Amino acid sequence: MPAKATKSTSTNDQSIAYYDDENHNYEDFWVGREYEHNSELIALSKLLHNKHYQVAMDYGGGYGRISPAILDHADKLILVDPSNKQLDIAKKHLKQYNNVEFVRIDKQDTVPADDNSIDLLVMVRVSHHLPDPAATFAEINRVLKPGGEAIIEVANEAHFINRMRYLKHLKGVPKEPVAIGQVANGIKENTPFVNHNPKTIQETLDQLGLQPVTKLSVSNLRHQYLKEHLSLGRMLAMERFFQGKLSVLDFGPSIFFMVKKTSK
């Protein structure tokens, strides 16, 4: 059944087509970020190992950067994004696949699918733009089939370096989202850009009946000094080793939650 947004619970009419900005090239944003990109692919590989789904959704998938990694584990993929520009690029990137549907959304907190229709939803590099993610999580819960799973990446305000900064000022990490200013490469000035406290995110997911399956700490070595002094291969080998072990500390700047829908 085609994806659609007619059953969405969203009442937010604010435009979210941030990456339609003609001054912003999201592909260029990833030039020089090979470590971060491959760290996320490693996380997806770990979380999806030996799993297969009928219908998967790459929510906020942009130009399809991680879509091939999801397609390895799904019969069909629905790539959802608010940007016409990114969807057009994605259609070119993924033209070899005949099992991808491209869907544009125009409202925040909207997941364009029927109730109980998605087996796997992946949301990576979207939480930065969600000052109040609870409504989006509720939508994810709505569209997942009972027993369906979601991988939700969270921009982590509580990563190790930040915790040291807060500790220096005798403060704890805020429970609420923290605005962190402009994203790079000329994105529109009114674009929300925030980090989150993983503990708050976990509590919100729990309240919705999205049961934790596992958690990974990702991009743990994301520092310019390390990039300059270690080879990419060595950094990724260390990343692969540490993702699970450092997850209990919420160490890295990116936390991947895998959750399963338990509520009807």
PyMOL commands that set and color helices and strands:
alter all, ss='L'
color gray80, all
select helices_A, chain A and resi 18-20+26-29+34-48+67-71+84-93+127-129+134-143+160-168+198-207+224-229+232-245+247-249
alter helices_A, ss='H'
color red, helices_A
select strands_A, chain A and resi 53-59+74-81+100-104+118-123+144-155+178-179+194-195+210-218+254-261
alter strands_A, ss='S'
color yellow, strands_A
deselect
rebuild
show_as cartoon
